Amino acid sequence: MKRGQGLGVRDEGLAISDAVIGLRKGESAWRRAASARRVISMPQSSVPQESQTITNPAKTGAPMQRLLSLDVLRGITIAFMIMVNNNGGSGSWHFMNHAQWNGLTPTDLVFPTFVFVVGASVVFAFHARIKRGATRAELARHTVQRAVILFFLGWVVNNFPFFHWEYMRFYGVLQRIAVCYLVVGLFYIWDQRVGTKVAGVVAALVGYWVLVRWVPVPGVGMPGHDIPFMDMKLNLVSWLDRLVMPHHLYLEYPGPDVLEPHDLRDPEGLLSDLPAIGTALLGVLAGLWLRGQRALKNTALGLAGGAITCLALGYLWSLEFPLNKNMWTSSFVLVAAGYSLTVLTLSFVMVDILGWGKGQSKGLVYPWLVLGSNAITAYMFSELVPGLLDRIHFTSNGKQTNPMSWLADHVFIHMPTPGWAAFAFSFFTLAYCFVPVWILYRKKIFVKV
């Protein structure tokens, strides 16, 4: 892919692009390094060139080929993800933290929005590659390859820098994205009809509800009868994770009967991948709607209608199946998708209809395009750098410390409240993660799987 090409919604990289340097087939590493343009497996990404405007379906009747609003949503999502993952600790504001169990905070919406964007990007990416002559077999092979690489990167993020086998965590954020991308990508290659995707969403969400609600947890009994329904410790999801990955989970039980370390539950566990796939499929449906041949106004109205429908169904279902990000409940899937569609609708109206991001308003979307163009790179940087900084020890005023602790004690402590101090720390983390992707963006380098 040459430097001047672009579809706005990343082609080969999708929402999970930007992970590792991809060398094109038949092109050596030496030739890549010697290239005057220094393009690293250039995805059809958010390159803000004035000549690359969206194709207006209202005028041409053709499917939309460039969608800056999806790039902006990706950038906003990864920015918020970096901030809440580095929220400054116990003094941080409530909305910068996950709900402890049942319930919902804005932080709980970040991850499902990213998965939603992955699904939407699949539609644009795969159609672009098919248009350039890619076969189904090639698409399937590349989909598997990217999923494997992304899973490996997630494993590195989880266990860096020590990689202790005894309690090594294999589940994780990037791993879940890899699973969702793999399943949804292969599903879309096999069948691109709307009806099959709707059926897939229904099967995933209803099937998961049946499993969690009506299947007895081995050794303890039926949820809602023998044990509390949606119990933090005793549920089918956690039971399966303890069976498959004993001592390799994210959390341990905070009670007097403490289980073995890392042997309670994992918020990105195996069974809860099923409803997460439903999240990605809802993104695919949004992508199909966005590519439809209709007026921009009607596209926006359809997105808004989808948001209202998902929110209504999700909150109604939550009366029986509570909102829970840890278990990724079916009601949570619908509510999170509703909010994702809400933000996407606003972004679509402001960017793709009203033209924000062009001319004097370019600065309004520029930061999000920078972050969205190398989203996984920014995420990897935000996860690995703190681990490195924690390993740097020095003495200050007779106290052993590290760079981030020193900043907290000498800079952020002067903020007026603990909430603002935590927010300043969080924003600082985002700022230093922005620098490398900004440099890549300026050089038009987009790192991907």
Rosetta blueprint (number, residue, H / E / L):
1 M L
2 K L
3 R L
4 G L
5 Q L
6 G L
7 L L
8 G L
9 V L
10 R L
11 D L
12 E L
13 G L
14 L L
15 A L
16 I L
17 S L
18 D L
19 A L
20 V L
21 I L
22 G L
23 L L
24 R L
25 K L
26 G L
27 E L
28 S L
29 A H
30 W H
31 R H
32 R H
33 A H
34 A H
35 S L
36 A L
37 R L
38 R L
39 V L
40 I L
41 S L
42 M L
43 P L
44 Q L
45 S L
46 S L
47 V L
48 P L
49 Q L
50 E L
51 S L
52 Q L
53 T L
54 I L
55 T L
56 N L
57 P H
58 A H
59 K H
60 T H
61 G L
62 A L
63 P L
64 M L
65 Q L
66 R L
67 L L
68 L H
69 S H
70 L H
71 D H
72 V H
73 L H
74 R H
75 G H
76 I H
77 T H
78 I H
79 A H
80 F H
81 M H
82 I H
83 M H
84 V H
85 N H
86 N L
87 N L
88 G L
89 G L
90 S L
91 G L
92 S L
93 W L
94 H H
95 F H
96 M H
97 N L
98 H L
99 A L
100 Q L
101 W L
102 N L
103 G L
104 L L
105 T L
106 P H
107 T H
108 D H
109 L H
110 V H
111 F H
112 P H
113 T H
114 F H
115 V H
116 F H
117 V H
118 V H
119 G H
120 A H
121 S H
122 V H
123 V H
124 F H
125 A H
126 F H
127 H H
128 A H
129 R H
130 I H
131 K H
132 R L
133 G L
134 A L
135 T L
136 R H
137 A H
138 E H
139 L H
140 A H
141 R H
142 H H
143 T H
144 V H
145 Q H
146 R H
147 A H
148 V H
149 I H
150 L H
151 F H
152 F H
153 L H
154 G H
155 W H
156 V H
157 V H
158 N H
159 N H
160 F L
161 P L
162 F L
163 F L
164 H L
165 W H
166 E H
167 Y H
168 M L
169 R L
170 F L
171 Y L
172 G L
173 V H
174 L H
175 Q H
176 R H
177 I H
178 A H
179 V H
180 C H
181 Y H
182 L H
183 V H
184 V H
185 G H
186 L H
187 F H
188 Y H
189 I H
190 W H
191 D L
192 Q L
193 R L
194 V H
195 G H
196 T H
197 K H
198 V H
199 A H
200 G H
201 V H
202 V H
203 A H
204 A H
205 L H
206 V H
207 G H
208 Y H
209 W H
210 V H
211 L H
212 V H
213 R H
214 W H
215 V L
216 P L
217 V E
218 P L
219 G L
220 V L
221 G E
222 M L
223 P E
224 G L
225 H L
226 D L
227 I E
228 P L
229 F L
230 M L
231 D L
232 M L
233 K L
234 L L
235 N L
236 L H
237 V H
238 S H
239 W H
240 L H
241 D H
242 R H
243 L H
244 V H
245 M L
246 P L
247 H L
248 H L
249 L L
250 Y L
251 L E
252 E L
253 Y L
254 P L
255 G L
256 P L
257 D L
258 V L
259 L L
260 E L
261 P L
262 H L
263 D L
264 L L
265 R E
266 D L
267 P L
268 E L
269 G L
270 L L
271 L L
272 S L
273 D H
274 L H
275 P H
276 A H
277 I H
278 G H
279 T H
280 A H
281 L H
282 L H
283 G H
284 V H
285 L H
286 A H
287 G H
288 L H
289 W H
290 L H
291 R L
292 G L
293 Q L
294 R L
295 A L
296 L H
297 K H
298 N H
299 T H
300 A H
301 L H
302 G H
303 L H
304 A H
305 G H
306 G H
307 A H
308 I H
309 T H
310 C H
311 L H
312 A H
313 L H
314 G H
315 Y H
316 L H
317 W H
318 S L
319 L L
320 E L
321 F L
322 P L
323 L L
324 N L
325 K L
326 N L
327 M L
328 W L
329 T L
330 S H
331 S H
332 F H
333 V H
334 L H
335 V H
336 A H
337 A H
338 G H
339 Y H
340 S H
341 L H
342 T H
343 V H
344 L H
345 T H
346 L H
347 S H
348 F H
349 V H
350 M H
351 V H
352 D H
353 I H
354 L L
355 G L
356 W L
357 G L
358 K L
359 G H
360 Q H
361 S H
362 K H
363 G H
364 L H
365 V H
366 Y H
367 P H
368 W H
369 L H
370 V H
371 L H
372 G H
373 S H
374 N L
375 A H
376 I H
377 T H
378 A H
379 Y H
380 M H
381 F H
382 S H
383 E H
384 L H
385 V H
386 P H
387 G H
388 L H
389 L H
390 D H
391 R L
392 I L
393 H L
394 F E
395 T E
396 S E
397 N L
398 G L
399 K E
400 Q E
401 T E
402 N L
403 P H
404 M H
405 S H
406 W H
407 L H
408 A H
409 D H
410 H H
411 V L
412 F H
413 I H
414 H H
415 M L
416 P L
417 T L
418 P H
419 G H
420 W H
421 A H
422 A H
423 F H
424 A H
425 F H
426 S H
427 F H
428 F H
429 T H
430 L H
431 A H
432 Y H
433 C H
434 F H
435 V H
436 P H
437 V H
438 W H
439 I H
440 L H
441 Y H
442 R H
443 K L
444 K L
445 I L
446 F L
447 V L
448 K L
449 V L
